[in-house]
Amino acid sequence: SLPHSDTHLPPQLFSCLRIKDHLREQRELAQHMINEASEIYQYHHGVMGGAVEVSDPRFSERVRNAVSVDRAIRAYGATDHTTLKAGYTESASWMRRMAEEANMLIQFRKDDPYTLRMRSLCAEQAMHAKNLDYYREHPELPLTVVLNYGHGADNPEQAYRNIANARKTTFKDLDNVIDVDTVAPYRRWMAGDRKGTAAIMAAEAQACRDYGFIQKFIIMVSAHSYMNQDPFESKHTLTTLAHELGIPCTKTSTGHAGEAPFNHFVTQDTGPIARAAPMIIATGDFNRANNAICFNKFSGGNSNIVDVAIMENSVEYVHSAEVRALNAYGTSPRFRKILLEWIAEKEGDNCGYDLRDVLRHSLPDLTDVPQHKLGLPKASSPWHYDGDTGSFVL
């Protein structure tokens, strides 16, 4: 079976999302994206469960063809291989394993010599610091560092300083291409302080330009629904502001809980299409109005090829081919395993790689479940994973 990350998509946008008349067309497009996403889920999970025929005429050709190997391959090359779990990343050997996976060139089809590595290795600065020797040996591996994580900077000075210090310390002598993913100061934004939010965003954008980083700005798409404002307008406006300040990419989420008081509502900030649509549309609107090439990153909710297909289908409505080629995903190590297994199954004898080779580091699925969901203490376990031996040790 192929699980998806948002089982029950809403049948329609909430009435409060229709308040702002100047966004009427955008809301209607978002509604269409959500409806189509629901059909893609229904069709592909129905086919896998035997309840729907492959050629079922109730579903459009666009829906029936949404999931494809080509899209899975594109998603692999567009993925920031992400590790933000403290239990794993305390180990230098874990970071080495992640880097080797992200940097592995893979030939997906025997009849096509094209090879592809993952878009980047994504982690916090302290985690990257454990793997600098590998980066120096492999300058071809792009990196993503998450800064001002996980709830945004408190002021413009701190925002600028954190980015500057990253270049002056950890990344000072690296030749790798480096992205910086920063978190919106979303509590300030949702309290109505849009001027203060913009000042922090401008400081981050300037720091990235000054120190040679490519910035991706996390707008926290889930939390906007828990504010005394129109959430559709809020996400559309924050995305537009980011691009106006020179930030080329906006990103859905961190995948982690919100900050108080939003943590009472948002147990995990995720970015499925029902929440990401205003951001996608805002980027498209900005690009058309300014002849720009801004793009999006989707994270905190993409678990498999069906989730990817929905995002790829949706961006086709508003993004040019040039922008779609830049769009990125942020996912856990398990996503890499799922994609490679699915592609191998679909390609069969034409698969260009040996699963035992490309997944040689992969852990059993059980290890991808957070400790607290297994009933284990979150940080006090005496066991840790040894990437060199591939086992848990005391």
C-alpha positions in Angstrom: 0.0 0.0 0.0 1.0 3.6 -0.5 -0.1 5.8 2.4 -0.7 9.5 1.9 -0.2 12.5 4.3 -3.6 14.1 4.3 -6.4 11.5 4.3 -9.4 13.8 4.4 -9.1 16.8 2.2 -11.9 19.3 2.7 -14.6 19.2 0.1 -14.5 23.0 -0.2 -12.6 26.0 1.2 -14.1 27.5 4.3 -16.4 30.4 3.8 -14.0 32.7 5.7 -11.6 32.3 2.9 -13.9 34.2 0.5 -13.8 37.5 2.4 -11.2 39.3 0.3 -12.8 39.9 -3.1 -9.5 40.9 -4.7 -8.3 37.3 -4.3 -11.5 35.7 -5.7 -9.9 34.2 -8.7 -7.0 32.9 -6.6 -9.5 31.2 -4.2 -11.3 29.6 -7.1 -8.1 28.2 -8.5 -7.1 26.9 -5.0 -10.5 25.2 -4.7 -9.9 23.5 -8.1 -6.4 22.3 -6.9 -7.9 20.8 -3.7 -10.7 19.1 -5.6 -8.3 17.6 -8.1 -6.0 16.5 -5.3 -8.9 14.7 -3.7 -9.6 12.9 -7.0 -6.0 11.9 -7.4 -6.0 10.3 -3.9 -9.3 8.6 -4.6 -8.2 7.2 -7.9 -4.7 6.0 -7.1 -5.6 4.5 -3.7 -8.7 3.0 -5.3 -6.6 1.3 -8.0 -4.1 0.0 -5.5 -7.0 -1.4 -3.4 -8.7 -3.0 -6.4 -11.8 -0.8 -6.0 -11.1 1.3 -9.1 -10.2 0.2 -12.6 -7.1 1.8 -14.2 -9.2 3.2 -17.1 -12.1 4.3 -15.0 -13.9 7.0 -17.1 -15.1 8.8 -13.9 -11.6 10.2 -13.6 -10.0 12.5 -16.1 -6.9 11.6 -18.0 -5.0 14.2 -16.0 -5.9 12.6 -12.7 -5.2 9.0 -14.0 -1.7 10.1 -15.3 -0.8 12.2 -12.2 1.5 9.5 -10.7 4.4 8.6 -12.9 8.0 7.4 -12.7 9.2 10.6 -14.4 7.7 12.6 -11.6 9.2 10.4 -9.0 12.7 10.8 -10.6 12.2 14.6 -10.8 11.2 14.6 -7.1 14.3 12.6 -6.1 16.6 15.2 -7.7 14.6 18.0 -6.2 14.7 16.8 -2.7 16.7 18.3 0.2 17.7 15.2 2.1 16.7 16.4 5.5 17.7 15.4 9.1 16.4 17.4 12.0 16.0 14.5 14.6 18.3 15.1 17.5 18.4 11.4 18.4 20.1 10.6 15.1 22.1 13.7 14.4 24.0 13.6 17.7 26.1 11.0 15.8 28.8 12.1 13.3 28.4 8.8 11.5 24.7 9.6 10.9 25.6 12.8 9.1 28.2 10.9 7.0 25.6 8.4 6.0 23.1 11.2 5.1 25.8 12.9 3.0 26.7 9.7 1.2 23.0 9.1 0.3 22.4 12.6 -0.9 25.6 12.7 -3.0 25.1 9.2 -4.6 24.7 9.5 -8.4 21.9 7.2 -9.5 21.1 5.9 -13.0 17.3 5.3 -12.9 16.9 3.4 -16.2 19.2 1.0 -18.0 18.2 2.5 -21.3 19.0 6.0 -20.2 22.5 7.0 -19.0 21.2 10.1 -17.2 22.3 10.2 -13.5 21.1 12.3 -10.7 22.0 13.1 -7.1 19.6 14.6 -4.5 19.2 18.4 -4.5 21.1 18.9 -1.2 21.8 17.7 2.3 19.7 19.7 4.8 20.4 20.0 8.5 21.0 22.6 11.3 24.4 24.3 11.5 25.6 22.3 14.5 24.8 19.1 12.6 26.7 20.1 9.5 29.7 21.0 11.7 30.2 17.3 12.4 30.7 16.5 8.7 33.0 19.3 7.3 35.7 16.9 6.2 33.3 15.1 3.9 32.1 18.5 2.5 35.6 19.6 1.7 36.3 16.3 -0.1 33.0 16.6 -2.0 32.4 20.2 -3.0 29.9 18.9 -5.6 27.4 18.2 -2.8 25.0 21.1 -2.3 24.1 21.9 1.3 21.1 23.5 3.0 21.4 24.9 6.5 18.3 25.7 8.6 18.8 28.9 10.6 16.6 30.9 12.9 14.9 27.6 13.6 12.3 26.6 14.6 10.2 29.8 15.3 12.1 32.7 13.6 14.4 35.4 14.8 13.4 37.9 17.4 14.8 41.0 15.8 16.6 42.1 12.6 20.0 42.3 14.2 19.8 38.7 15.4 18.4 37.5 12.0 21.4 39.1 10.2 24.0 38.0 12.7 23.0 34.3 12.7 23.4 34.1 8.9 26.6 36.0 8.9 28.1 33.9 11.7 27.3 30.7 9.8 29.5 31.9 6.9 32.2 33.2 9.2 32.5 30.0 11.2 31.1 26.6 10.1 31.0 27.3 6.3 33.9 29.7 6.0 36.1 27.6 3.8 33.6 25.4 1.9 33.1 25.5 -1.9 29.8 23.8 -1.7 26.7 25.6 -3.0 24.8 26.5 0.2 21.1 27.3 0.7 19.8 28.9 3.9 16.2 27.9 5.0 14.9 30.5 7.5 11.7 30.4 9.5 9.2 33.3 9.4 8.7 35.2 12.7 5.2 34.0 12.3 3.9 34.8 15.8 4.8 38.5 15.2 3.1 38.3 11.8 -0.1 36.8 13.2 -0.2 39.3 16.0 -0.6 42.0 13.2 3.0 43.3 13.3 3.6 43.1 9.6 6.1 46.0 9.6 8.3 44.3 12.3 8.1 41.0 10.4 9.2 42.7 7.2 12.2 44.2 8.9 13.4 40.8 10.1 12.8 39.3 6.6 14.7 42.1 5.0 17.7 41.6 7.3 17.8 37.9 6.5 17.5 38.6 2.7 20.4 41.1 2.9 22.6 38.7 5.0 22.1 36.0 2.4 23.0 38.3 -0.4 26.1 39.6 1.5 27.4 36.1 2.4 26.6 34.2 -0.8 23.6 32.1 0.4 20.5 31.1 -1.5 17.5 31.8 0.8 14.3 29.7 1.2 11.8 31.3 3.5 9.5 29.1 5.6 6.0 30.7 6.0 4.5 28.0 8.3 1.3 27.3 6.3 -0.6 25.4 9.0 -0.4 28.1 11.7 -2.1 30.8 9.6 -5.5 29.0 10.1 -5.4 29.8 13.8 -5.4 33.6 13.7 -8.0 36.2 13.7 -7.4 37.1 10.1 -8.2 35.6 6.7 -5.6 32.7 6.4 -5.7 32.6 2.6 -4.9 36.3 2.4 -2.3 36.0 5.1 -0.3 33.3 3.3 -0.7 35.0 -0.1 0.5 38.3 1.3 3.4 36.9 3.3 4.6 35.0 0.2 4.4 38.1 -1.9 6.2 40.1 0.7 9.1 37.6 0.7 9.5 37.8 -3.0 9.3 41.6 -3.0 12.2 41.6 -0.5 14.3 39.6 -2.9 13.8 36.1 -1.3 13.7 33.7 -4.3 11.9 30.8 -2.6 9.1 30.3 -0.2 8.7 27.1 1.7 5.6 25.5 3.3 6.7 24.4 6.7 9.2 23.1 9.2 7.3 19.9 9.9 7.5 20.6 13.6 5.0 21.9 16.1 4.1 25.6 16.2 5.2 28.1 18.9 2.8 29.0 21.7 0.0 29.6 21.5 -0.2 27.8 18.1 1.3 24.6 19.5 -2.1 24.0 21.1 -3.6 23.7 17.7 -0.7 22.8 15.3 0.7 19.5 16.5 2.8 19.4 13.3 3.2 22.1 10.8 2.6 20.3 7.5 2.3 21.5 3.9 -0.2 19.5 1.8 -2.0 21.2 -1.0 -5.0 22.4 1.0 -2.6 24.5 3.0 0.1 25.3 0.4 -2.2 26.5 -2.4 -2.2 30.2 -1.4 1.6 30.2 -1.4 1.9 28.4 -4.7 -0.6 30.8 -6.3 1.1 33.9 -4.8 4.5 32.9 -6.2 2.9 32.5 -9.6 1.1 35.8 -9.4 4.4 37.5 -8.4 6.4 35.9 -11.3 3.9 37.0 -13.9 3.6 40.5 -12.6 7.4 41.0 -12.4 8.8 38.7 -15.0 10.5 36.8 -12.1 11.6 33.3 -11.5 10.7 32.7 -7.9 10.0 29.1 -6.8 8.6 27.0 -3.9 9.8 24.3 -1.6 7.3 21.7 -0.2 8.1 20.1 3.2 6.5 18.7 6.3 3.9 16.5 4.6 5.2 14.7 1.5 5.4 11.0 2.3 5.3 9.3 -1.1 4.8 9.6 -4.8 1.1 10.5 -4.6 1.8 13.5 -2.4 4.5 14.5 -5.0 2.1 14.0 -7.9 -0.4 16.3 -6.3 2.1 19.1 -5.9 3.5 18.6 -9.4 -0.1 18.7 -10.8 -1.0 21.8 -8.9 2.0 24.0 -9.8 1.4 23.3 -13.5 -1.5 25.8 -13.2 0.6 28.7 -12.2 4.3 28.0 -12.7 6.3 28.0 -15.9 8.4 25.0 -16.8 11.5 27.0 -15.8 10.0 27.6 -12.3 8.8 24.0 -12.0 12.3 22.8 -12.6 13.5 24.8 -9.6 10.7 23.7 -7.1 12.1 21.6 -4.3 11.0 19.1 -1.6 12.1 18.7 2.0 11.7 15.2 3.4 13.0 12.7 5.9 15.4 9.8 5.0 12.4 7.5 4.7 11.1 9.4 1.7 14.3 8.5 -0.3 13.8 4.8 0.5 10.1 4.9 -0.6 10.8 6.7 -3.9 13.7 4.4 -4.8 11.7 1.3 -4.0 8.6 2.5 -6.0 10.7 3.5 -9.0 12.4 0.1 -9.0 9.1 -1.7 -8.8 7.6 0.3 -11.7 10.7 0.0 -14.0 11.2 -3.7 -13.3 14.0 -5.1 -15.5 14.8 -1.7 -16.8 15.7 -0.3 -13.4 19.2 1.1 -13.6 20.2 0.5 -10.0 20.5 -2.3 -7.4 18.2 -1.6 -4.5 20.7 -3.3 -2.1 23.3 -0.9 -3.2 21.4 2.4 -3.1 19.7 1.5 0.2 22.7 -0.1 1.8 22.5 2.4 4.7 18.8 2.4 5.2 17.3 1.6 8.6 14.3 -0.6 9.3 11.1 1.4 9.0 10.7 1.1 12.8 13.6 3.5 13.4 11.8 6.2 11.4 9.1 6.3 14.1 9.7 9.0 16.8 10.6 7.5 20.1 7.7 9.1 22.0 5.3 7.3 19.6 6.8 4.0 20.6 6.2 4.8 24.3 9.9 5.5 24.8 11.4 8.5 26.6 12.2 11.1 24.0 15.8 11.9 25.0 16.8 9.6 27.8 17.3 6.3 26.0 20.8 4.8 26.6 20.8 3.4 23.1 22.0 5.2 20.0 22.4 4.3 16.4 25.9 3.6 15.2 26.1 4.3 11.5 29.4 2.5 11.1 28.1 -0.8 12.3 24.4 -0.3 11.2 23.1 -1.3 14.6 21.9 0.2 17.9 24.4 0.1 20.7 24.7 1.2 24.3 
